[in-house]
Amino acid sequence: MTAPSNYHELRDPVRDLCRRYPDAYWRRIDRNREYPEEFVQALTEAGWLAALIPEEYGGSGLGIAEASVILEEINRCGGNAAACHAQMYTMGTILRHGSSQQKQQYLPRIAGGALRLQAFGVTEPGAGTDTTRIRTTAVRHGDRYRINGQKVWTSRVQHSDMMLLLARTTPRERVAKKTEGLSMFLLDLRESSGGALTVTPIDTMINHETNELFFDDYAVPAENLIGEEGRGFRYLLDGLNAERILIAAECVGDADWFIERATAYARERRVFDRPIGQNQGIQFPLARAYANARAADLMRYRAAELFDRGEPCGAEANMAKLLAADASWEAANAALQTHGGYGFASEYDVERKFRETRLFQVAPISTNLILSYLAEHVLGLPRSF
Ligand SMILES: Cc1cc2nc3c(=O)[nH]c(=O)nc-3n(C[C@H](O)[C@H](O)[C@H](O)COP(=O)(O)OP(=O)(O)OC[C@H]3O[C@@H](n4cnc5c(N)ncnc54)[C@H](O)[C@@H]3O)c2cc1C
């Protein structure tokens, strides 16, 4: 399979770094349910996770297209960028909406790797996708807010120094629009909460450090509010296009990994006295997956181009994520089938990547919700919920 012909100046060094963390590394991490600390540390030291931080704050000031190539290469090399991708984009909320003091205080340290900000608590058990129904509250008492409530699926908290939290500061019944009255806070996880924050890991089908969080009168300094009180939902939306594009690129990387592994296997594995790859029943699913991956990739670059020009790209970013997640899942299925029984053996890594790429149909946004967005905002159909 031909490797992508663009962004060599980024792809080559990221690949070189990834080569130091081969299949056996990711297999062991997966089996032991460990965090890929060494890999993330190496990536941080090389500055790759600071791609989107402007140069004035010590980052490399790259565009979203370049940043997406970095994450794509990690997944194309067999790794899992989901362990650390949020370090690249969670800081965007501070960059876009933080005060100049917050930017000065945090961004250079995030860029330099001294500070990890890669946890973002939005989802709650009682609200699910319906974010405006979150029940976690933040009530101001003097120079502090007191947080009470519960979050679920808050990833990487145990490997993050700080986290962003979305909480209600004005009850839903007291705002004109349900999207108002939500606020964004920066929490310092290094400070002892004195038992006010409980973190309970969730066992999942993939090796993804994710947790349930309980806040019981957790105090946050008022200066850690990001932007204006009540505008947190707007700030959340502002970060979504970047996230969609970056994750679309990870899916493209996954799709290419599956197709490459499957075609290599199909050329070598001989059954009935010929390579299995000679059978069209094996060829066609791989050829179709390849075509769909390339189409998704075009949409990802289109979305990135619009994003980097500062133009509206909601439709393209959502379509890129949808098409790329579908393409990687299709490629995963074709690769597993091509490997026959060996697809289920951990030593081939297909089953691990198969589990990992399945997540993108659900998180960080489910396929259905993207389709609803397109139906309503692009096709002008009535809102369905
Ligand atoms: C491994 C993992 C890591 C995660 N990390 C984070 C994180 O770091 N931070 C965070 O805040 N969240 C995180 N999430 C949460 C993730 O964003 C949510 O799981 C996802 O948005 C779906 O929400 P839900 O699970 O509550 O599903 P629900 O909202 O309960 O939905 C269940 C199903 O119903 C469908 N559905 C719901 N409403 C509609 C509708 N109106 N029309 C059609 N279909 C509908 C959904 O598409 C979905 O398939 C993570 C999840 C996982 C699994």
The ligand as an SDF file (V2000), in Angstrom:
LIG
                    3D

 53 58  0  0  0  0  0  0  0  0999 V2000
  -14.0370    5.0030   26.5490 C   0  0  0  0  0  0  0  0  0  0  0  0
  -14.8290    6.2640   26.6510 C   0  0  0  0  0  0  0  0  0  0  0  0
  -14.1820    7.4560   26.9390 C   0  0  0  0  0  0  0  0  0  0  0  0
  -14.9070    8.6290   27.0930 C   0  0  0  0  0  0  0  0  0  0  0  0
  -14.2580    9.7770   27.4770 N   0  0  0  0  0  0  0  0  0  0  0  0
  -14.9800   10.8690   27.8080 C   0  0  0  0  0  0  0  0  0  0  0  0
  -14.3640   12.0320   28.3940 C   0  0  0  0  0  0  0  0  0  0  0  0
  -13.1430   12.0770   28.5620 O   0  0  0  0  0  0  0  0  0  0  0  0
  -15.1500   13.0580   28.7740 N   0  0  0  0  0  0  0  0  0  0  0  0
  -16.4970   13.0430   28.6330 C   0  0  0  0  0  0  0  0  0  0  0  0
  -17.1650   14.0210   28.9980 O   0  0  0  0  0  0  0  0  0  0  0  0
  -17.1350   11.9660   28.0600 N   0  0  0  0  0  0  0  0  0  0  0  0
  -16.4020   10.8940   27.6630 C   0  0  0  0  0  0  0  0  0  0  0  0
  -17.0230    9.7880   27.1240 N   0  0  0  0  0  0  0  0  0  0  0  0
  -18.4780    9.7950   27.0040 C   0  0  0  0  0  0  0  0  0  0  0  0
  -18.9480    9.7910   25.5570 C   0  0  0  0  0  0  0  0  0  0  0  0
  -18.7630   11.0740   25.0030 O   0  0  0  0  0  0  0  0  0  0  0  0
  -20.4090    9.3480   25.6050 C   0  0  0  0  0  0  0  0  0  0  0  0
  -20.4150    7.9690   25.9490 O   0  0  0  0  0  0  0  0  0  0  0  0
  -21.1110    9.5640   24.3160 C   0  0  0  0  0  0  0  0  0  0  0  0
  -21.2030   10.9350   24.0480 O   0  0  0  0  0  0  0  0  0  0  0  0
  -22.5240    8.9690   24.3580 C   0  0  0  0  0  0  0  0  0  0  0  0
  -23.1790    9.3120   25.5540 O   0  0  0  0  0  0  0  0  0  0  0  0
  -23.8530    8.1780   26.4640 P   0  0  0  0  0  0  0  0  0  0  0  0
  -22.8570    7.0940   26.6710 O   0  0  0  0  0  0  0  0  0  0  0  0
  -24.4500    8.7830   27.6760 O   0  0  0  0  0  0  0  0  0  0  0  0
  -24.9900    7.5900   25.5450 O   0  0  0  0  0  0  0  0  0  0  0  0
  -26.5260    8.0150   25.5210 P   0  0  0  0  0  0  0  0  0  0  0  0
  -26.6750    9.4860   25.4140 O   0  0  0  0  0  0  0  0  0  0  0  0
  -27.2070    7.3110   26.6340 O   0  0  0  0  0  0  0  0  0  0  0  0
  -26.9640    7.3670   24.1350 O   0  0  0  0  0  0  0  0  0  0  0  0
  -27.0380    5.9400   23.9530 C   0  0  0  0  0  0  0  0  0  0  0  0
  -27.2520    5.6590   22.4820 C   0  0  0  0  0  0  0  0  0  0  0  0
  -28.4930    6.2730   22.0750 O   0  0  0  0  0  0  0  0  0  0  0  0
  -28.2470    7.1230   20.9660 C   0  0  0  0  0  0  0  0  0  0  0  0
  -29.1040    8.3210   21.0670 N   0  0  0  0  0  0  0  0  0  0  0  0
  -29.3190    9.1100   22.1410 C   0  0  0  0  0  0  0  0  0  0  0  0
  -30.1510   10.1200   21.8210 N   0  0  0  0  0  0  0  0  0  0  0  0
  -30.4520    9.9780   20.5070 C   0  0  0  0  0  0  0  0  0  0  0  0
  -31.2440   10.6960   19.5770 C   0  0  0  0  0  0  0  0  0  0  0  0
  -31.8870   11.8070   19.9390 N   0  0  0  0  0  0  0  0  0  0  0  0
  -31.3330   10.2580   18.3050 N   0  0  0  0  0  0  0  0  0  0  0  0
  -30.6820    9.1240   17.9220 C   0  0  0  0  0  0  0  0  0  0  0  0
  -29.8910    8.3880   18.7520 N   0  0  0  0  0  0  0  0  0  0  0  0
  -29.7880    8.8190   20.0290 C   0  0  0  0  0  0  0  0  0  0  0  0
  -26.7860    7.4980   21.0360 C   0  0  0  0  0  0  0  0  0  0  0  0
  -26.3040    7.7910   19.7530 O   0  0  0  0  0  0  0  0  0  0  0  0
  -26.1520    6.2380   21.6010 C   0  0  0  0  0  0  0  0  0  0  0  0
  -25.8290    5.3500   20.5660 O   0  0  0  0  0  0  0  0  0  0  0  0
  -16.3120    8.6170   26.9130 C   0  0  0  0  0  0  0  0  0  0  0  0
  -16.9540    7.4040   26.5850 C   0  0  0  0  0  0  0  0  0  0  0  0
  -16.2360    6.2570   26.4710 C   0  0  0  0  0  0  0  0  0  0  0  0
  -16.9620    4.9710   26.1680 C   0  0  0  0  0  0  0  0  0  0  0  0
  1  2  1  0
  2  3  1  0
  2 52  2  0
  3  4  2  0
  4  5  1  0
  4 50  1  0
  5  6  2  0
  6  7  1  0
  6 13  1  0
  7  8  2  0
  7  9  1  0
  9 10  1  0
 10 11  2  0
 10 12  1  0
 12 13  2  0
 13 14  1  0
 14 15  1  0
 14 50  1  0
 15 16  1  0
 16 17  1  0
 16 18  1  0
 18 19  1  0
 18 20  1  0
 20 21  1  0
 20 22  1  0
 22 23  1  0
 23 24  1  0
 24 25  2  0
 24 26  1  0
 24 27  1  0
 27 28  1  0
 28 29  2  0
 28 30  1  0
 28 31  1  0
 31 32  1  0
 32 33  1  0
 33 34  1  0
 33 48  1  0
 34 35  1  0
 35 36  1  0
 35 46  1  0
 36 37  1  0
 36 45  1  0
 37 38  2  0
 38 39  1  0
 39 40  1  0
 39 45  2  0
 40 41  1  0
 40 42  2  0
 42 43  1  0
 43 44  2  0
 44 45  1  0
 46 47  1  0
 46 48  1  0
 48 49  1  0
 50 51  2  0
 51 52  1  0
 52 53  1  0
M  END
$$$$
